[in-house]
Amino acid sequence: MSFEASVAGLFSPIKDLVLNANENVGKTENDQVEVAGWIAKVGQGDIVKPEGLKDLDTQLIPRTYLVSNYLTAADVALYGALHPVLSQLQPPQYYSHPALTRYFDHIQSRPSVRTAAEALSPAFSVVAFDLDNAPAPERKAEPSKKKEKAPKAQASESVAAKEPEKAAEADAKPQKEKKEKKEKKKDAAPTEESGKKKAGGGGKAPAEDAGEPVPSMIDLRVGHIIDIKKHPDADGLYVEQIDIGEETGPRTVVSGLVNYIPIEEMRDKYLVAVCNLKPANMRGVKSFAMVLCASSKEGKEGGIELIQPPPNSKPGERVFFEGSEYENATPISQLNPKKKIFETIQPGFITLDTKEAAWVNPATKSVHRIRTKDGICVAPTLIGASLS
């Protein structure tokens, strides 16, 4: 089924929303087929019925978008169909569909979706979710995997065969010492150090991505494109070699920018790279970073630009967020895709009226510009653009 045929099967105002948003219909033939398939499912109506929400929630657990790793018309259609359903749910009900709620809230905040939705107001007004008070997800404790120790007698069997008395004595001595140490430990008063270990969960260091996602967890660095060519198996993708100042040499990076930025404008460019995403296979080529770009508030068709570091920046220079709580923080080594750290932070990325790149805290509305030690990173022309 073609995109046009699938959209024709939608009812208004969802159909109007999809057409007004003018979002991507798929960068490849496979993506286009998948986008049309999702829109056709939305048109049938079963996907957003109450009995189908649990299955949809499960499908959305590993996804940021329905197709590939970018916003498409399929996401706009599903958002439109879900709106009348999720807008009526009370907290306990949407808490029971966490992936679906997270997905819907992300899609409704996308600039192109909001612009199209506001044109059809009040049909697609913003749905507010009380996510701060959402219950923590239940996690089943893994069964203990303590390694069974072999009996002492077995370990000293060969010795016992040769020298029974010595073997018995050698076997008994460690048991006796172990018992004495255990009794002494039991009688001893708890020390300050042992108290700290108990309070801290056995003394284990917390995971580096523990707690709420914050922008400083993202590893941003200055990169320099030293080579670029089109992907051999994907018309919409570039394959770049980007120098990030590492001794191991440049990183291979795949970017879906062919239809938005001419290759001549990509060559020899300095940019900001997201360096701690999990490497991903992009049509047979593994990508080891992501190029940070600004997308026009009118949508990608309104323009996409590389975020540029200050003049005279060097490959590998640290890029960070202004603010005492972020400036000196160390990014985590690799973002765990299951924790959706980048996806949680990304909706706050924007370019200001000055074209400066920044992250706006959704809770406090505080603005944290993205910079190097020498200056602020900017988009060449775009204002109010989304960064991704």
C-alpha positions as CSV (number, residue, x, y, z in Angstrom):
1,M,0.0,0.0,0.0
2,S,1.3,3.5,-0.9
3,F,1.6,6.4,1.5
4,E,-1.2,8.3,-0.3
5,A,-3.6,5.3,-0.2
6,S,-2.9,4.7,3.5
7,V,-3.5,8.4,4.4
8,A,-6.8,8.3,2.3
9,G,-8.0,5.7,4.8
10,L,-7.7,8.0,7.8
11,F,-10.6,9.9,9.2
12,S,-10.5,13.6,9.9
13,P,-9.0,15.3,11.9
14,I,-6.2,12.7,11.9
15,K,-5.9,12.9,8.2
16,D,-5.6,16.7,8.3
17,L,-3.0,16.5,11.1
18,V,-0.8,14.1,9.1
19,L,-1.0,16.3,5.9
20,N,-0.4,19.5,7.9
21,A,2.6,18.1,9.7
22,N,4.2,17.3,6.3
23,E,6.5,14.8,8.0
24,N,8.9,12.3,6.4
25,V,7.2,9.4,4.7
26,G,10.4,7.2,4.8
27,K,13.9,7.8,3.7
28,T,14.3,4.4,2.1
29,E,11.9,2.1,0.2
30,N,11.7,-0.3,3.2
31,D,10.9,2.6,5.6
32,Q,8.3,3.9,3.2
33,V,6.5,0.6,3.2
34,E,6.7,0.4,7.0
35,V,5.3,4.0,7.4
36,A,2.4,3.2,5.1
37,G,1.7,0.0,7.0
38,W,1.5,1.8,10.3
39,I,-0.8,4.4,8.9
40,A,-3.0,1.7,7.5
41,K,-3.2,0.1,10.9
42,V,-4.2,3.5,12.5
43,G,-6.9,3.8,9.8
44,Q,-8.4,0.5,10.8
45,G,-8.8,1.7,14.3
46,D,-8.1,-1.5,16.2
47,I,-4.6,-0.5,17.3
48,V,-5.9,2.2,19.7
49,K,-8.8,0.3,21.1
50,P,-8.5,-0.3,24.9
51,E,-7.8,-4.0,24.4
52,G,-4.9,-3.2,22.1
53,L,-3.1,-0.7,24.2
54,K,-1.2,-3.2,26.2
55,D,0.2,-4.8,23.1
56,L,1.1,-1.4,21.6
57,D,2.8,-0.5,24.9
58,T,5.0,-3.6,24.6
59,Q,5.9,-2.8,21.0
60,L,7.0,0.7,22.0
61,I,9.3,-0.3,24.8
62,P,12.5,-0.4,22.6
63,R,11.3,2.4,20.2
64,T,11.7,6.2,20.1
65,Y,9.8,6.3,16.8
66,L,7.8,3.7,15.0
67,V,10.1,3.5,11.9
68,S,13.9,3.6,12.2
69,N,15.3,6.4,14.3
70,Y,13.5,9.5,13.0
71,L,10.1,11.1,13.2
72,T,7.8,10.1,10.3
73,A,4.2,10.6,9.2
74,A,3.4,7.2,10.9
75,D,4.2,8.8,14.3
76,V,1.9,11.8,13.6
77,A,-0.9,9.4,12.6
78,L,-0.6,7.3,15.7
79,Y,-0.3,10.4,17.9
80,G,-3.6,11.7,16.4
81,A,-5.4,8.4,17.0
82,L,-4.1,8.1,20.5
83,H,-5.0,11.6,21.5
84,P,-8.7,11.1,22.3
85,V,-7.8,7.9,24.2
86,L,-4.9,9.1,26.4
87,S,-6.5,12.5,27.1
88,Q,-9.2,10.7,29.0
89,L,-7.0,8.5,31.1
90,Q,-6.4,9.1,34.8
91,P,-2.8,8.7,36.3
92,P,-3.3,5.1,37.4
93,Q,-4.4,4.1,33.9
94,Y,-1.6,5.8,32.0
95,Y,1.0,4.7,34.6
96,S,0.1,1.1,33.6
97,H,1.2,1.9,30.0
98,P,4.6,3.6,30.7
99,A,6.2,3.1,27.2
100,L,3.0,4.2,25.4
101,T,2.8,7.3,27.7
102,R,6.5,8.2,27.2
103,Y,6.1,7.8,23.4
104,F,3.0,9.9,23.2
105,D,4.4,12.7,25.3
106,H,7.6,12.7,23.2
107,I,5.7,12.9,19.9
108,Q,3.3,15.6,21.0
109,S,6.3,17.8,21.9
110,R,7.9,17.6,18.5
111,P,7.8,21.1,16.8
112,S,6.2,20.0,13.5
113,V,3.6,18.0,15.4
114,R,2.8,20.9,17.7
115,T,2.5,23.3,14.8
116,A,0.1,21.1,13.0
117,A,-1.9,20.3,16.1
118,E,-2.3,23.9,17.1
119,A,-3.7,24.6,13.6
120,L,-6.5,22.1,14.4
121,S,-7.0,23.2,18.0
122,P,-8.7,22.1,20.3
123,A,-8.8,18.7,18.7
124,F,-5.1,18.0,19.6
125,S,-4.4,20.1,22.6
126,V,-1.4,19.2,24.8
127,V,-2.1,16.3,27.2
128,A,-0.5,16.9,30.6
129,F,0.9,13.8,32.3
130,D,1.9,13.7,36.0
131,L,5.1,11.7,35.4
132,D,6.9,13.0,38.5
133,N,4.6,10.9,40.7
134,A,4.7,7.8,38.5
135,P,5.4,4.6,40.5
136,A,8.9,3.1,40.0
137,P,8.9,0.2,37.6
138,E,8.8,-3.2,39.4
139,R,11.9,-5.2,38.8
140,K,12.1,-8.9,39.7
141,A,15.2,-9.8,41.7
142,E,17.5,-12.2,39.9
143,P,17.9,-15.5,41.7
144,S,21.2,-15.8,43.7
145,K,23.9,-17.5,41.8
146,K,26.3,-18.4,44.6
147,K,28.9,-20.8,43.6
148,E,28.9,-23.9,45.6
149,K,32.2,-24.7,47.2
150,A,33.6,-28.1,46.9
151,P,34.0,-29.9,50.2
152,K,37.4,-29.5,51.8
153,A,37.8,-33.2,52.1
154,Q,37.6,-33.5,48.3
155,A,40.4,-30.9,47.9
156,S,42.7,-32.7,50.2
157,E,41.8,-36.2,49.0
158,S,45.2,-36.9,47.4
159,V,47.1,-35.7,50.4
160,A,44.9,-37.8,52.7
161,A,45.7,-40.9,50.7
162,K,49.4,-40.4,51.3
163,E,49.5,-38.9,54.8
164,P,46.2,-39.4,56.6
165,E,47.2,-37.7,59.8
166,K,48.8,-34.6,58.2
167,A,45.9,-34.3,55.7
168,A,43.3,-34.4,58.5
169,E,45.3,-31.8,60.5
170,A,45.6,-29.6,57.4
171,D,41.9,-29.9,56.7
172,A,40.9,-29.1,60.3
173,K,43.2,-26.1,60.7
174,P,41.5,-23.8,58.2
175,Q,38.1,-24.8,59.5
176,K,39.1,-23.9,63.1
177,E,40.7,-20.6,62.0
178,K,37.6,-19.7,60.0
179,K,35.3,-20.5,63.0
180,E,37.5,-18.3,65.3
181,K,37.5,-15.4,62.9
182,K,33.7,-15.7,62.5
183,E,33.2,-15.6,66.3
184,K,35.6,-12.6,66.7
185,K,33.8,-10.7,63.9
186,K,30.4,-11.4,65.6
187,D,31.6,-10.1,69.0
188,A,33.4,-7.0,67.6
189,A,31.6,-3.7,67.8
190,P,30.6,-2.3,64.3
191,T,33.1,0.2,63.0
192,E,32.3,3.4,61.2
193,E,33.5,1.9,57.9
194,S,31.2,-1.2,58.3
195,G,28.3,1.1,59.1
196,K,28.9,3.1,55.9
197,K,28.9,-0.1,53.9
198,K,25.6,-1.3,55.3
199,A,24.0,2.1,54.7
200,G,25.4,2.2,51.2
201,G,24.0,-1.2,50.1
202,G,27.1,-3.4,50.7
203,G,29.6,-0.8,49.7
204,K,28.9,-1.1,45.9
205,A,29.4,2.1,43.9
206,P,26.2,3.3,42.2
207,A,25.9,2.9,38.5
208,E,27.2,5.9,36.6
209,D,23.8,6.4,34.9
210,A,21.8,6.0,38.2
211,G,19.2,8.6,39.0
212,E,17.3,11.0,36.8
213,P,18.7,11.6,33.3
214,V,20.7,14.9,33.1
215,P,22.3,16.5,30.0
216,S,25.8,16.1,31.4
217,M,25.5,12.4,31.0
218,I,25.8,12.9,27.2
219,D,29.4,13.0,25.9
220,L,29.6,15.9,23.4
221,R,32.9,16.6,21.6
222,V,34.1,18.7,18.7
223,G,34.5,16.7,15.5
224,H,36.0,17.3,12.1
225,I,34.8,15.6,8.9
226,I,37.9,14.4,7.1
227,D,36.1,12.2,4.6
228,I,32.5,11.7,3.4
229,K,30.7,9.6,0.8
230,K,27.3,8.3,0.2
231,H,26.2,5.0,1.8
232,P,26.6,2.2,-0.8
233,D,23.2,0.7,0.1
234,A,21.1,3.6,1.3
235,D,20.3,6.7,-0.9
236,G,19.6,8.9,2.1
237,L,22.7,8.2,4.2
238,Y,26.2,9.7,4.3
239,V,29.1,7.7,5.7
240,E,31.6,10.1,7.3
241,Q,35.1,9.7,8.8
242,I,35.1,12.1,11.7
243,D,38.2,13.1,13.7
244,I,37.3,13.4,17.4
245,G,40.9,13.7,18.6
246,E,41.3,10.0,19.5
247,E,44.6,8.1,19.2
248,T,42.6,5.2,17.5
249,G,41.9,7.5,14.6
250,P,38.6,8.9,13.1
251,R,35.3,7.3,13.9
252,T,32.9,6.0,11.2
253,V,29.6,7.9,11.5
254,V,26.4,7.3,9.4
255,S,24.1,10.3,9.1
256,G,20.7,10.6,7.4
257,L,21.5,14.0,5.8
258,V,21.7,13.4,2.1
259,N,18.3,14.9,1.4
260,Y,19.0,18.0,3.6
261,I,22.6,19.0,3.4
262,P,24.6,18.8,0.1
263,I,27.8,16.7,0.3
264,E,29.8,19.8,-0.6
265,E,28.6,21.6,2.5
266,M,29.5,18.6,4.7
267,R,33.1,18.2,3.5
268,D,35.8,19.5,6.0
269,K,33.2,20.7,8.4
270,Y,33.7,21.1,12.1
271,L,30.7,19.9,14.2
272,V,29.5,18.7,17.5
273,A,29.3,14.9,17.8
274,V,27.4,12.8,20.4
275,C,30.1,10.2,21.3
276,N,28.7,7.9,23.9
277,L,25.7,6.4,22.0
278,K,25.8,2.6,21.6
279,P,27.2,1.8,18.2
280,A,24.5,1.0,15.7
281,N,24.4,-0.8,12.4
282,M,22.9,1.5,9.6
283,R,22.2,-0.6,6.6
284,G,25.3,-2.7,7.0
285,V,27.7,0.1,8.2
286,K,28.3,0.4,11.9
287,S,28.1,4.0,13.2
288,F,30.1,5.0,16.2
289,A,28.7,8.5,17.0
290,M,25.9,10.9,15.9
291,V,26.2,14.3,14.4
292,L,24.3,17.0,16.3
293,C,22.0,18.9,14.0
294,A,19.3,21.6,14.3
295,S,16.0,20.9,12.6
296,S,13.7,23.9,11.7
297,K,10.7,24.4,13.9
298,E,8.6,24.1,10.7
299,G,10.0,20.5,10.3
300,K,12.9,19.0,8.5
301,E,11.7,20.3,5.2
302,G,12.2,23.8,6.6
303,G,15.9,23.1,6.9
304,I,18.5,21.1,8.8
305,E,21.9,22.5,9.8
306,L,25.0,21.2,11.6
307,I,25.6,22.6,15.0
308,Q,28.9,24.4,14.8
309,P,31.5,24.8,17.5
310,P,33.3,28.1,18.1
311,P,35.9,29.2,15.4
312,N,39.3,27.6,15.8
313,S,38.0,24.6,17.8
314,K,40.1,21.5,17.8
315,P,38.9,17.9,17.3
316,G,38.2,16.2,20.6
317,E,37.6,19.4,22.6
318,R,35.0,18.9,25.3
319,V,31.5,20.4,24.7
320,F,29.5,20.9,27.8
321,F,26.3,22.6,29.3
322,E,26.6,25.8,31.2
323,G,25.6,25.7,34.8
324,S,27.5,24.7,38.0
325,E,25.7,21.4,38.2
326,Y,26.7,20.4,34.7
327,E,30.0,22.1,33.7
328,N,32.4,19.9,35.6
329,A,30.4,16.7,35.4
330,T,31.9,13.7,33.6
331,P,29.7,12.1,30.9
332,I,29.0,8.4,31.3
333,S,31.0,6.0,29.2
334,Q,28.1,4.7,27.1
335,L,24.4,5.5,27.1
336,N,22.2,2.5,27.9
337,P,19.6,2.4,25.1
338,K,17.1,0.8,27.5
339,K,17.3,3.8,29.9
340,K,16.4,6.3,27.1
341,I,18.7,8.9,28.5
342,F,19.3,10.8,25.3
343,E,15.6,10.5,24.3
344,T,14.5,11.9,27.7
345,I,16.9,14.9,27.5
346,Q,16.5,15.6,23.8
347,P,13.1,17.4,23.8
348,G,14.8,20.2,25.8
349,F,17.4,20.8,23.1
350,I,16.7,24.0,21.2
351,T,18.4,27.0,19.4
352,L,17.7,30.3,21.1
353,D,16.8,33.7,19.4
354,T,20.5,34.2,19.2
355,K,20.9,30.9,17.3
356,E,22.9,29.6,20.2
357,A,22.4,25.9,21.0
358,A,21.0,25.2,24.5
359,W,19.1,22.8,26.7
360,V,16.1,24.1,28.5
361,N,15.2,22.3,31.7
362,P,11.6,21.3,31.4
363,A,10.9,21.5,35.1
364,T,12.6,24.8,36.0
365,K,12.8,26.4,32.5
366,S,16.4,27.4,33.2
367,V,18.5,27.8,30.0
368,H,21.9,26.0,29.7
369,R,23.8,26.9,26.6
370,I,26.0,24.3,24.9
371,R,29.6,25.5,24.7
372,T,33.3,24.7,24.6
373,K,35.8,26.5,26.8
374,D,36.2,29.2,24.1
375,G,32.6,30.0,23.2
376,I,29.0,28.9,22.4
377,C,28.0,26.4,19.8
378,V,25.5,27.7,17.3
379,A,23.2,26.9,14.3
380,P,24.1,29.1,11.3
381,T,20.5,30.5,10.7
382,L,17.9,28.5,12.6
383,I,16.0,29.9,15.6
384,G,13.7,27.8,17.8
385,A,15.1,24.7,16.1
386,S,15.0,21.2,17.7
387,L,18.4,19.5,18.2
388,S,18.9,15.8,17.5
